[in-house]
Amino acid sequence: MISLGKDGSGPLYLRIYNQLKQDITSGALAENTVLPGSRLLASMLRVSRNTVDNAYGQLVAEGYIAPRKGVGFAVLHVPGIGGPEGSHCQTGLASTRPAAAHADGLAGTRAATLADAQTDAQAVAYDLTNSSHTVDLFPKSLWKKYTLECLELLEREEKISSLQAMQGEAYLRRHLLAYLKRIRGVTCTEDQIVITCGLQQSLEYVCKMAARRDQIILMEEPGFNKAAAVFRNNHIAIQTVPVDQNGLVVASLPPSPNAFALYSTPSHQFPTGATLPIGRRHALLRWAQENNVYILEDDFDSELRYYSKPIPSLQSIDTENRVIYLGTFSKGISPSIRMGYMILPPHLAALFGEMFAEYNSTVPVLNQYIIGRLLETGQYDRHIRRLGHVFKNRLELFVRELLCLGPKISITGNGTGQYFLLRFAAGADQQQLISRALRHGVRVYPTMQFWQDKAECPPHTLFLGFGKIRLEDIPDCVARLRAAWAEWLL
């Protein structure tokens, strides 16, 4: 049972969470075991009920337990993957989701593409994309300050006018590694990190490392269309795997596939917003190990969770070096920075070194040092917290305003990232909704591009981002949408 002895360290909720997780993964708490009520456990441990709620909340978010009506929280089945649980550094953080945001959930994820090249004579007052931010969110003062500091540092190190290492600057990789270990539970060495110009360049490298040209790439359906474009341009066929309300359906993965890798967004499925529970994560890793397939874990905006702390990455529980971890600074700093990174398993890192020994890095050394400095000083953490506060407020105001439009629309997702999906009742059509909104000065986006099989895409779902709209403009924006969509709201 749980012990919070005097020798323990760390927040109380984290200690409760870690002990319960250990009991579940070790089998000490069997499947379907009902945990004590939060009030009872709080009394037993002599802690506040909120402390227990926080621990239970994170266990729910990660798929270790689930609420049962009239019973409480019950333990879920958590399969192992053939390696010692907890052999990697993991992040156990917790927070409970406010009741006001519970009903429908919300989503936030990756940048939407411009769905249409069509222009309109009327000016667009509000562009509901998340492919860019409002300018006030860029850390301008810090960027200017660190630009000058890093120029001096580069001059002292005689790097200001010389070629740089293909993998990226050691200064950035060192501080990025410390950050990822602390925030995402990532376990690796600096030599496994490669700094790139963003996700698509990372995927280009991965495609070139795929040994046989007849191999396929597996992708979630729906999934990120810009990743699919990279695979197609490298003449790699795509096979899709369905997604449900809990993310990738691992049971639908093909046995013995002729695949090099599976591209997945487990911590925040794009575009549905689902979080892959821990049971499916272990099953996915076991499948990858058994079939000699890599998992491309795109962890694009996992820092921006508004109702719980970040979920530990899939890479953090990978004991067999099957995960290629992909990250970006576009969400945290600015889409215009065009900087990302990948973390390769050791054997692929060695292959990368051999294949690209004659290449030069394409990422500006000054920007690498500036971001390294932000990480080193803790300013990056502070900036992410600020973004989280701003985006959470925008999201919640959008939800309040949109839900006033009536029962024929619903908002889907889980309260993360910088967008949500807006679902209409049957009979609405994406293109009609988009065209009518544009006439009223609001640009919204379809979801069709995220489906490889276009016929499977629900025709009445829209993609709305809030990265580029200010809080004070949201009521007017929704009023315009109310007028534009009146016939579908009645």
Solvent accessible surface area in square Angstrom, and as a share of the most:
residue,aa,sasa,rsa
1,M,151,0.67
2,I,14,0.07
3,S,72,0.46
4,L,39,0.19
5,G,40,0.38
6,K,208,0.88
7,D,146,0.75
8,G,39,0.38
9,S,96,0.62
10,G,48,0.46
11,P,65,0.41
12,L,73,0.36
13,Y,48,0.18
14,L,36,0.18
15,R,40,0.15
16,I,0,0.00
17,Y,0,0.00
18,N,65,0.33
19,Q,55,0.24
20,L,4,0.02
21,K,21,0.09
22,Q,98,0.44
23,D,35,0.18
24,I,11,0.05
25,T,35,0.20
26,S,71,0.46
27,G,50,0.48
28,A,76,0.59
29,L,39,0.19
30,A,61,0.47
31,E,94,0.42
32,N,86,0.44
33,T,46,0.27
34,V,70,0.40
35,L,8,0.04
36,P,37,0.24
37,G,43,0.42
38,S,13,0.08
39,R,163,0.59
40,L,104,0.52
41,L,1,0.00
42,A,6,0.05
43,S,79,0.51
44,M,104,0.46
45,L,31,0.15
46,R,225,0.82
47,V,26,0.15
48,S,65,0.42
49,R,112,0.41
50,N,91,0.47
51,T,20,0.11
52,V,0,0.00
53,D,45,0.24
54,N,25,0.13
55,A,0,0.00
56,Y,2,0.01
57,G,19,0.19
58,Q,0,0.00
59,L,0,0.00
60,V,52,0.30
61,A,28,0.22
62,E,7,0.03
63,G,6,0.06
64,Y,1,0.00
65,I,2,0.01
66,A,24,0.19
67,P,88,0.55
68,R,95,0.35
69,K,206,0.87
70,G,87,0.83
71,V,89,0.51
72,G,30,0.29
73,F,56,0.24
74,A,1,0.01
75,V,1,0.01
76,L,52,0.26
77,H,115,0.51
78,V,26,0.15
79,P,21,0.13
80,G,52,0.50
81,I,10,0.05
82,G,74,0.71
83,G,27,0.26
84,P,97,0.61
85,E,63,0.28
86,G,49,0.48
87,S,63,0.41
88,H,46,0.21
89,C,67,0.40
90,Q,41,0.18
91,T,9,0.05
92,G,8,0.08
93,L,44,0.22
94,A,4,0.03
95,S,36,0.23
96,T,54,0.31
97,R,73,0.27
98,P,62,0.39
99,A,93,0.72
100,A,107,0.83
101,A,17,0.13
102,H,132,0.59
103,A,92,0.71
104,D,71,0.37
105,G,6,0.06
106,L,4,0.02
107,A,0,0.00
108,G,0,0.00
109,T,0,0.00
110,R,15,0.06
111,A,25,0.19
112,A,1,0.01
113,T,21,0.12
114,L,122,0.61
115,A,40,0.31
116,D,55,0.28
117,A,105,0.82
118,Q,109,0.49
119,T,117,0.68
120,D,55,0.28
121,A,117,0.90
122,Q,83,0.37
123,A,86,0.67
124,V,50,0.29
125,A,53,0.41
126,Y,28,0.11
127,D,31,0.16
128,L,1,0.00
129,T,3,0.02
130,N,1,0.00
131,S,41,0.26
132,S,34,0.22
133,H,24,0.11
134,T,11,0.07
135,V,125,0.72
136,D,63,0.33
137,L,1,0.00
138,F,62,0.26
139,P,13,0.08
140,K,132,0.56
141,S,90,0.58
142,L,40,0.20
143,W,37,0.13
144,K,121,0.51
145,K,110,0.47
146,Y,6,0.02
147,T,30,0.18
148,L,123,0.61
149,E,63,0.28
150,C,1,0.01
151,L,67,0.33
152,E,96,0.43
153,L,41,0.20
154,L,0,0.00
155,E,107,0.48
156,R,167,0.61
157,E,76,0.34
158,E,143,0.64
159,K,65,0.27
160,I,85,0.43
161,S,108,0.69
162,S,63,0.41
163,L,142,0.70
164,Q,39,0.17
165,A,55,0.43
166,M,28,0.13
167,Q,47,0.21
168,G,0,0.00
169,E,8,0.03
170,A,46,0.35
171,Y,25,0.09
172,L,0,0.00
173,R,22,0.08
174,R,110,0.40
175,H,33,0.15
176,L,1,0.01
177,L,20,0.10
178,A,60,0.47
179,Y,13,0.05
180,L,3,0.01
181,K,75,0.32
182,R,128,0.47
183,I,30,0.15
184,R,3,0.01
185,G,0,0.00
186,V,0,0.00
187,T,48,0.28
188,C,12,0.07
189,T,77,0.45
190,E,55,0.25
191,D,100,0.52
192,Q,19,0.09
193,I,0,0.00
194,V,1,0.01
195,I,5,0.03
196,T,0,0.00
197,C,39,0.24
198,G,2,0.02
199,L,15,0.08
200,Q,74,0.33
201,Q,43,0.19
202,S,1,0.01
203,L,0,0.00
204,E,55,0.25
205,Y,16,0.06
206,V,1,0.00
207,C,1,0.01
208,K,86,0.37
209,M,5,0.02
210,A,8,0.07
211,A,90,0.70
212,R,133,0.49
213,R,138,0.50
214,D,99,0.51
215,Q,21,0.10
216,I,31,0.16
217,I,3,0.01
218,L,0,0.00
219,M,1,0.00
220,E,4,0.02
221,E,19,0.08
222,P,6,0.04
223,G,3,0.03
224,F,9,0.04
225,N,24,0.12
226,K,75,0.32
227,A,0,0.00
228,A,0,0.00
229,A,32,0.25
230,V,7,0.04
231,F,0,0.00
232,R,130,0.47
233,N,113,0.58
234,N,15,0.08
235,H,151,0.67
236,I,11,0.05
237,A,62,0.48
238,I,42,0.21
239,Q,77,0.34
240,T,50,0.29
241,V,1,0.01
242,P,64,0.40
243,V,27,0.15
244,D,46,0.24
245,Q,150,0.67
246,N,60,0.31
247,G,1,0.01
248,L,1,0.01
249,V,31,0.18
250,V,19,0.11
251,A,103,0.80
252,S,53,0.34
253,L,13,0.06
254,P,24,0.15
255,P,114,0.72
256,S,99,0.64
257,P,21,0.13
258,N,71,0.36
259,A,5,0.04
260,F,18,0.08
261,A,0,0.00
262,L,0,0.00
263,Y,2,0.01
264,S,0,0.00
265,T,2,0.01
266,P,4,0.03
267,S,3,0.02
268,H,5,0.02
269,Q,2,0.01
270,F,1,0.00
271,P,2,0.01
272,T,41,0.24
273,G,1,0.01
274,A,11,0.08
275,T,21,0.12
276,L,2,0.01
277,P,27,0.17
278,I,8,0.04
279,G,13,0.13
280,R,56,0.20
281,R,5,0.02
282,H,4,0.02
283,A,21,0.17
284,L,0,0.00
285,L,4,0.02
286,R,81,0.30
287,W,26,0.09
288,A,0,0.00
289,Q,74,0.33
290,E,126,0.56
291,N,33,0.17
292,N,108,0.55
293,V,0,0.00
294,Y,23,0.09
295,I,0,0.00
296,L,0,0.00
297,E,0,0.00
298,D,4,0.02
299,D,12,0.06
300,F,7,0.03
301,D,3,0.01
302,S,6,0.04
303,E,38,0.17
304,L,3,0.02
305,R,34,0.12
306,Y,21,0.08
307,Y,11,0.04
308,S,17,0.11
309,K,87,0.37
310,P,18,0.12
311,I,2,0.01
312,P,8,0.05
313,S,1,0.01
314,L,0,0.00
315,Q,16,0.07
316,S,0,0.00
317,I,11,0.06
318,D,12,0.06
319,T,36,0.21
320,E,65,0.29
321,N,69,0.35
322,R,25,0.09
323,V,5,0.03
324,I,0,0.00
325,Y,2,0.01
326,L,1,0.01
327,G,5,0.05
328,T,20,0.12
329,F,3,0.01
330,S,14,0.09
331,K,13,0.06
332,G,1,0.01
333,I,2,0.01
334,S,15,0.09
335,P,28,0.18
336,S,91,0.59
337,I,22,0.11
338,R,121,0.44
339,M,1,0.00
340,G,0,0.00
341,Y,15,0.06
342,M,0,0.00
343,I,2,0.01
344,L,1,0.01
345,P,4,0.02
346,P,67,0.42
347,H,86,0.38
348,L,10,0.05
349,A,19,0.15
350,A,60,0.46
351,L,60,0.30
352,F,4,0.02
353,G,40,0.38
354,E,131,0.59
355,M,77,0.35
356,F,4,0.02
357,A,72,0.56
358,E,163,0.73
359,Y,105,0.40
360,N,82,0.42
361,S,15,0.10
362,T,84,0.49
363,V,2,0.01
364,P,76,0.48
365,V,24,0.14
366,L,47,0.23
367,N,34,0.18
368,Q,0,0.00
369,Y,2,0.01
370,I,1,0.01
371,I,0,0.00
372,G,0,0.00
373,R,68,0.25
374,L,2,0.01
375,L,14,0.07
376,E,80,0.36
377,T,44,0.26
378,G,20,0.19
379,Q,47,0.21
380,Y,3,0.01
381,D,20,0.11
382,R,120,0.44
383,H,12,0.05
384,I,18,0.09
385,R,154,0.56
386,R,100,0.36
387,L,1,0.00
388,G,15,0.15
389,H,119,0.53
390,V,32,0.18
391,F,0,0.00
392,K,56,0.24
393,N,52,0.27
394,R,6,0.02
395,L,0,0.00
396,E,41,0.18
397,L,27,0.13
398,F,0,0.00
399,V,24,0.14
400,R,141,0.51
401,E,50,0.22
402,L,0,0.00
403,L,78,0.39
404,C,92,0.55
405,L,9,0.05
406,G,23,0.23
407,P,131,0.82
408,K,86,0.36
409,I,10,0.05
410,S,41,0.26
411,I,2,0.01
412,T,36,0.21
413,G,20,0.19
414,N,32,0.16
415,G,0,0.00
416,T,2,0.01
417,G,0,0.00
418,Q,0,0.00
419,Y,0,0.00
420,F,0,0.00
421,L,10,0.05
422,L,0,0.00
423,R,83,0.30
424,F,5,0.02
425,A,47,0.36
426,A,95,0.74
427,G,74,0.71
428,A,7,0.05
429,D,56,0.29
430,Q,5,0.02
431,Q,95,0.42
432,Q,97,0.43
433,L,0,0.00
434,I,13,0.07
435,S,44,0.28
436,R,65,0.24
437,A,0,0.00
438,L,12,0.06
439,R,145,0.53
440,H,61,0.27
441,G,0,0.00
442,V,0,0.00
443,R,50,0.18
444,V,2,0.01
445,Y,3,0.01
446,P,6,0.04
447,T,4,0.02
448,M,69,0.31
449,Q,31,0.14
450,F,0,0.00
451,W,38,0.13
452,Q,57,0.25
453,D,69,0.36
454,K,101,0.43
455,A,95,0.74
456,E,109,0.49
457,C,7,0.04
458,P,35,0.22
459,P,69,0.44
460,H,34,0.15
461,T,4,0.02
462,L,0,0.00
463,F,0,0.00
464,L,0,0.00
465,G,0,0.00
466,F,0,0.00
467,G,0,0.00
468,K,93,0.39
469,I,3,0.02
470,R,94,0.34
471,L,73,0.36
472,E,126,0.56
473,D,44,0.23
474,I,0,0.00
475,P,56,0.35
476,D,64,0.33
477,C,0,0.00
478,V,3,0.01
479,A,54,0.42
480,R,77,0.28
481,L,0,0.00
482,R,114,0.42
483,A,58,0.45
484,A,1,0.01
485,W,0,0.00
486,A,47,0.37
487,E,101,0.45
488,W,36,0.13
489,L,20,0.10
490,L,155,0.77
